[in-house]
Amino acid sequence: MDFASSQPANLYSLGAIEYAVDAARGVALSVGLPGLTAAPLGDVSYKGDVQLTDPIIAPFVTKTQLTLTGPATDGQPAGFTTTPVTAPTLWGNVYGAAHGGICNGVTP
């Protein structure tokens, strides 16, 4: 749960600002336009209410980088590579490196 909820925290903040600026400028967003990550904007419905959604894709973080394979389903690839906890692009490591904090110099 930690990697799913905390890793994209910076993307949620960035998205909130970008979408607020777009709204102020009158930009009309629609299904299929590029989202903040690789996934395009889509629709999600709940109890008859349809909303535009930006499915932010969080990295699959593991202690060390792994290549996982399995059967391809629903157009998804048969394999992928995980992100190691030491990856310098993870926002916690970026913050730690900049502030000398607990995430600075994380080792597996």
N, C-alpha and C positions, 0 to 999 in steps of 0.2 A: 504494500500500500504506500510506503514511503516514496518509492521512486515514481509511482503513478501520480501521487498528489503533489509532491514538492518539486520535482524536476522541472515541469513546464511552468512553474510559478512566474518566471520572468516573461514567458510568452503570453500568459494571461494578462499581465500588466501592460505589456507592449501592445497587445491586441486591443485592450480597452481604450488606450490612448489613440491608437490609429483609427479605430472604428468611431470614436467620438469626434475626431477631426473630420473624418469622411462625412459623418452625419451633419456636422456644422457647415460643411462645404456643399451639401446637397447631393453627395455621391449615392447613387442607387446600386445596392449590391443585390446579386441574384445567384441562384443555384448554378454551380459549375464554374464560377469565377474562382481564381486562386485564393486559397486561404493563407494563414500565417505560416503554415508548414506545407508539406507536399500534398496534403489532401485538399481537394476543392471544397468550396462551400456547398452545403446540402440542406435539406429540409428535415426537420424532426417534428413529429406530432405527438401530442399528449392530450387525450380526452377531447379530440376535435380541434385543438388549437395548434396551428402550424407555425413554426418559427424557423428562421434561418439559423444554421449552425456552422461553426468552424471547428471541425474535429482536429484539435491539436494533438499531434502524435508525440507521446512521451517516449524517450529512448528506453530500451530494455537494458538496464544496468546490471552487470554482474561483477564479481570480484576481479576476474580477469576476462579478457576478450575471448569469446567463444564463437564458433561457427556451428549453428544448429541447423539440422535438415529434417525434413519430414515430407509427407505427401502434400502436393500443391492442391489447394481447394479454392473455389469461388474466385478464380483469377489471382490469387495470392501466390507468391513465389514458394518454391519448395524449401528454401533455406534463407537464412539471414545471419548476420554477424551482430553480436551484442556489443554494447558500449562498456568498456572497463571503467570501474569506479575512479580510476586515476586519469581519465580523459580530461585534458585541459579545457574542453569546451563545455563541460557540465557546469551549470551556473554556480553551484556550490564551490567548485574548484576555482572558477573565475573570481568569485567573491573572496575566497580564502587567499588566493595569490595576491589580490590587490590589498587585502587588509591584514595579512599575517594571521588569519584566524584558524580555527580548528580544521578547516578543510584544506588549508595550505599544506602541500606536500603529502597528501594522502597516499599511503602505500597499500597494496593488496594484502 
